[in-house]
Amino acid sequence: MLLPLFLSLNLMVCGDVLWGANGVTKTRVLGFLLVVFVGMLGMPVFADDAGRGGGEGGAALEMLQDRVRQAYRELRYEDAARLAQEALDAPPMQATGYSGFTANLLDLARALIGWGYVEEAIARLDEAQRLTNASTVTGELEIAEVHAVRATALVRLQQWPAALEEIERAGAIWQRHLPPDHMDRGRYALERGEILLRLKRFGEAEVAARDALAIYESAVEPKWRGTEDAARNLSWRKEYGRLLGYGYSIALLIDSMIGQGRGADADREFLSLLTSVYYAHKSSYFPDEILFIRRYAGVYHRLGRPENVEIFFRDAFKYWSENNLLGHHEAIDLTIDLGGLLIDTGKAGEARRLLNEALLRAEMARPQDPLQISALLKVLARATADQPEVSAAFRERAREYAPADDSVADRKHIADLVAEGDRLMARAAIAAAEERYRAALERDARAGVPDPGQRISILLGLARSALARKNVPACERYVLEAEKLYEEKNIRDEELYIGIRVAKARLLLARGDFDGAGMILGMALARPDAFGSGDSPGAGILSIFEGMLDSLVQQGSLIEAARQAVTNMSMRTTPGNAGTIAASGQYFRKYVPLLLRANDAASNGSDNGEFFLSAFNVLQWVQASALTDAIASAAQRQGVGVSAAAAQRELDDILNEIAALDREIDRLMADSSVPPAQKVVDVEKMREQRDFQSGFIPGLRSRISSVTQGYDPDPAFAPVPFDEIVPLLKRDEALLAITIYDDYEAGKERVAVIAIQGGAGGRARYALSALDLGEGDVGSRLRLLVRQMRCSAALADPDCAAVIAGCSPSSRGADDGDLCRDWAEAARPPFDFAAAAALYDLLIPAELRAHVAGRKLLISPDPDLMGLPFHLLLTAPLPAGLAGAEASRKAPWLFQSHPSITILPTISSLRDLREADRRPPAPKALVGFGDPVIGVGGTVDCTKTFQQVALRGLPQQAEALLSSLNSGGTPTVDVEIVRAQASLPDSRCELEAIAGLFPKPGDTSLFLGAEATEAQVKALNHTGALKQYRILHFATHAVVAGELGASNGEAGLILTPPARGTIDDDGLLTTSEIARLRLNADLVVLSACNTAAGNDRGSEALGGLAQAFFAAGARSLMVSHWPVSSPAAVDLTTRSFAALAANPATDRGEALVLAMRGALQAADSEATAHPSWWGAFVLVGNGAR
């Protein structure tokens, strides 16, 4: 009767329970999980005896109905539906009357729901309802059954209020005709409670759970209850069925108590009982084991015990896999759950593999479930966040499968808008965040089924944005509306409750009512479940603590606020709290200036003060990124013994090959133009390659572990203590660490800078500066200055379309591409000297300048400042009356005041890079690749003035087509698009001139023209020859992801393409292929365009080519901030190497500064004196020799 609905509900609640509590994007969990074990439950779910005929025909019908039942239990829903229809058409059925016919119609409806044809099932239920004779008790019970199955269908569609109405109609009939202790009464209470739980009516759900528990508890024999061993040996099927209801009653009760903030009581009173039921289910071989594992995992997660959830999910997944059932709706839902959990625990690679396989099954299924496919695609978008183009494609496909006019999909769009608004708020992009919240509010008003909890989330977001704009009345209006809705709808949701309390406290703080705010936060903190039950804090307690910190700051209790910040930071960096750490960047930025101010008060500015050391550690958390991990991993790898290093190189190569295949699969799955059937074929080929490579991994890991101790190829991030950083700095060096924070409550953009002197007794000083955010321009003033300065220097960067009128990334092409690419024709607005001077005052405050004066600068900037060319800051305003080339030559540039300026990716990377520099240097000087055979041919006379004026980069736009699949089935970049890029004949001159500076025979190797191929690079790497060079130089074009069209999903370097592209050589050396190289390079020179950029123009700075080369083992990189003119690249790189050759004591950072000084002094025109010519390059990493 009710079991299909019951199972469906539990899956859905489990999904929301798992992912809703931590604010992570909610996974849509569908369907009902099977009625395989219906017979155990002692209830007539399929057609009853009234539907069975007599005689020979009746026996045949009986056999047919048994086959329906068997097919259903074996999950063959399509067969069950076909057989049920055959039974309906059988002559004996036509003679049984309406009652038997209706029962078989219900069998068909259940099968159709299981198969996925929910609307068709509802049509059959409408027919059954019309046929049912309600004049007898039997007729009424059949009407109840119709309502129950209809509720199952509505749950499958996630139409919760309508499902509740149907199940209550069924319950009213059963309560009239069944005794109080009847099992169906228990099931009714359970199913109603599960729907109430989904509607967040937790108090009513608890009442229903206790009603069900009272019925089932009396039916389950006490001999095993609470005893694990007895539960494992339980075999009596009828009692097992009662045990199922007993277990679900406990799970429902725990979840309803958690929702009301009584999770600790639920844990103490009921979790051990639930565990005993779990072990009983583990002893079975029926699919109810899978459902119960998922439900059990949901309870554990809600109770703050995430460490066990993955184990439970893997148990369930193993069952589906071993029984070849991974294509079923329920197994795909489980994969969505498991994938989300793996992403949150840092296992996105495994999540992608599982989710892509599930997506193939879901797309091949008939019928398709659009909402389930949309859910898969959304989780895949999260899993591929490191591939922005692929992630965006998955999100777009998700929108195609879940149109906005679908009420369920619309609610998900609302949730997505709220989540995006929250992310924008964390970055202080207030206007954009508010726009998302308002769009969500409009969607909520149009939604067919209102969700009060979701509306409260929207209102709280609007309250935050209003407070950020200092619109206190609007904030109050939103908070009061949220509070009223919470009470009116009798919602008992701990997360929403704490959110409302914190919002109300912030409102009172804005009004200066510190006592009232403190009282509200104290009440929230006193909630029984505020701290959770696990080792990692939940979002609620962190939110309360942030509110308490704000209260202390606004009251002027600086020391207490700093102590609260240290507490908050320690909670946010708990090892099991990975998802919270990832979202904590803005909070960490907020802590740095607070802790430094507190250090002034408590320790008189000492660099040994408790709060200074905490601020130093927090700043490192702000900077932590994938680049940090790449440098640390490379340092670990290169520090092991020779035999282990060889094995590790081989293992890394295999892992990188596997990662590359996984990315190709991701791109293929995100491509909506490829038919699912073709995807199956292509993915299977790539999977075979992957499995072949994976077979070598265990042996290699065994070899590594046998010769190493304490080696971790994937080290977890941890801040480097201050007293370990100081000795790494040389006596003529100074480290500047900078972070920025948008303090929208105070209307300030705050900058915190720590300056550390090198040498014995080196000391640290720090300073704070601020910029008014201004009305209507919240969070943008400092970044706007950065952009103005950078774009006035870059000129030809397509991201600076406002600088070159008519040129934009989207419009580059036949009409205006020449304007973007032609150096001679590009407009040259004057450099923004005023912005450069203003940024110097903000980022290097006056009180620190004497501390770093005359020293080599290592600048470790905030991630948001990675795109700033620090060497172009002005140490004083430009003298009046200067303009054009004279202004550039006489401007007080920062690089004129310091021997060198090097960008340090993070503070912590200094240790890894300096330790790597202690290794023996490579024996040979230089290997270079340039002048690829691309574009229209041509040569230049290297003895004459350079004539080539093309920009390196800004690729020719063409329709990107996938080349023919190679033998392995992997798509490559279209080599014809690569071949169409502009030629760079003068890059030959650059490399030949540099090679001439190293006269020792055999000390240099150049691969030019037809020899400058991807295959040549890989061949040198394979033989170990690439590791023999101290300098690796690429003089060619560089592209970011997607710049050659849809087929290049990664950044890369363009080399001579082959006649036909293959996976090993398509003319584009990508970031994943670069990361597989093994280098011992002191310096990698990328004299191309935008080589400091990430995989796309909006991605993490220094995240693309730079990250790949650091992962390969480079210790420093010379890269460009913007598209650079080819003669300018030749000029700067040759000057740099000439400086190195002229004086062996010159380090890499000094050489670049000397090159810039020389180029500026030699400038003979306004074009060559402009910073766009000589200021594009920056040294990243270890600038010391």
Buried (B, 14 or more C-beta within 10 A) or exposed (E): BBBBBBBBBBBBBBBBBBBBBBBBBBBBBBBBBBBBBBBBBEBBBBBBEBBBBEEEBBEBBBEBBEBBBEBBBBBBBBBBBBBBBBBBEBEBBEBBEBBBBBBBBBBBBBBBBBBBBBEBBBEBBBBBBEBBBEEEEBBBBBBBBBBBBBBBBBBBBBBBEBBBBBBBBBBEBBBEEBEEEBBBBBBBBBBBBBBBBBBBBBEBBBBBBBBBBBBBBEBBEEEBBEEEEBBEEBEEBEBBBBBBBBBBBBBBBBBBBBBBBBBBBBBEBBBEBBBBBBBBBBEBEBBBBBBBBBBBBBBBBBBBBBBBBBEBBBBBBEBBEEBEBBBBBBBBBBBBBBBBBBBBBBBBBBBBBBBBBBBBBBBEBEEBBBBBBBBBBBBBBBBBEBBBBBBBBBBEBBBEBBEEEBBBBBBBBBBBBBBBBBBBBBBBBBBBBBBBBBBBBEBBEEBEBBBBBBBBBBBBBBBBBBBBBBBEEBBBBBBBBBBEBBEEBEBBBBBBBBBBBBBBBBBBBBEEBBEBBBEBBEEBBEBBBBBBBBEBBBBBBBBBBBBBBBBBBBBEBBBBBBBBBBEBBEBBBBEBBBBBBEBBBBBBBBBBBBBBBBBBEBBEBBBEBBBBBBBBBBBBBBBBBBBBBBBBBBBBBBBBEEEBBBBBBBBBBBBBBBBBBBBBBBBBBBBEEBEBEEBEEBBEBBBEBBEEBEEEBEEBBEBBEEBBEEBEBEEEBEBBEBEEBBEBBBEBBBBBBBBBBBBBBEBBBBBBBBBBBBBEEBEBBBBBBBBEBEEEEBBBBBBEBBBBBBBBBBBBBBBBBEBBEEBBEEBBEEEBBEBBBBBEEBEBEEBBBBBBBBBBBBBBBEBBBEBBEEBBBBBBBBBBBBBBBBBBBBBEBBEEEBEEBEBBEEBBBBBBBBBBBBBBBBBBBBBBBBBBBEBEEBEBBBBBBBBBBBBEEEEBEBEEEBEBBBBBBBBBBBEBBBBEBBEBBBBBBBBBBBBBBBBBBBBBBBBBBBBEBBEEEEBBBBBBBEBBBBBBBBEBBEEEEBBBBBBBBBBBBBBBBBBBBBBBBBBBBBBBBBEEBBBBBBBBBBBBBBBBBBBBBBBBBBBBBBBBBBBBBEBBBBBBBBBBBBBBBBBBBBBBBBBBBBBBBBBBBBBBBBBBBEEEEBBBBBBBBBBBBBBBEEBEEBBBBBBBBBBBBBBBBBBBB
